[in-house]
């Protein structure tokens, strides 16, 4: 309800993440960290970063300035990975493997430090998510949706020629959104268009028994995707 500005009074920031008692914020001026969320210190990374994520004792940061991927064991001091170019949009960790996606397809890693690309090597991927033993990734290059059982080898779904920006899984169902409405899936492999068949949707999320989707024409909700 009531907000106070921190000691960082300028700059454009994209996202923030908290893990193990540390906050990490990222944006056009790089990475900043804080132990209380109030007072922030800039790290050694000063180039633009899109997002950061923590899992399995390591932080991973995705560049939006064509400088690749970074990692850190403490969230304060960062090292560039073997991927030294490219922009990345999303990072996720599950079942002992990291997956990141961006302008050059999908990469995977077992330690968050050294990354390998497999069969999906082109196009822009916006979001990757893991649930119920399956990885799902969204393309913003008009190539649809992809899935993987191991995070390494990817297969294109039945939706092949559309743009998507966000994917989420909850309550036994997958939901994705993009430039052509809202789609749902029971298995993450075969997708069906919902009753919302048009419009640009940027993000979808589930909590407390309800789905909420963000569009260019307001907000939508669903208590059941089977409409």
Secondary structure as GFF3:
##gff-version 3
##sequence-region A 1 227
A	DSSP	beta_strand	13	19	.	.	.	ID=ss1
A	DSSP	beta_strand	22	27	.	.	.	ID=ss2
A	DSSP	beta_strand	30	34	.	.	.	ID=ss3
A	DSSP	beta_strand	41	42	.	.	.	ID=ss4
A	DSSP	beta_strand	49	55	.	.	.	ID=ss5
A	DSSP	beta_strand	58	63	.	.	.	ID=ss6
A	DSSP	beta_strand	69	72	.	.	.	ID=ss7
A	DSSP	beta_strand	79	80	.	.	.	ID=ss8
A	DSSP	beta_strand	88	94	.	.	.	ID=ss9
A	DSSP	beta_strand	97	102	.	.	.	ID=ss10
A	DSSP	beta_strand	105	109	.	.	.	ID=ss11
A	DSSP	beta_strand	116	117	.	.	.	ID=ss12
A	DSSP	beta_strand	125	131	.	.	.	ID=ss13
A	DSSP	beta_strand	134	139	.	.	.	ID=ss14
A	DSSP	beta_strand	145	148	.	.	.	ID=ss15
A	DSSP	beta_strand	155	156	.	.	.	ID=ss16
A	DSSP	beta_strand	164	170	.	.	.	ID=ss17
A	DSSP	beta_strand	173	178	.	.	.	ID=ss18
A	DSSP	beta_strand	181	185	.	.	.	ID=ss19
A	DSSP	beta_strand	192	193	.	.	.	ID=ss20
A	DSSP	beta_strand	201	207	.	.	.	ID=ss21
A	DSSP	beta_strand	210	215	.	.	.	ID=ss22
A	DSSP	beta_strand	218	222	.	.	.	ID=ss23
###
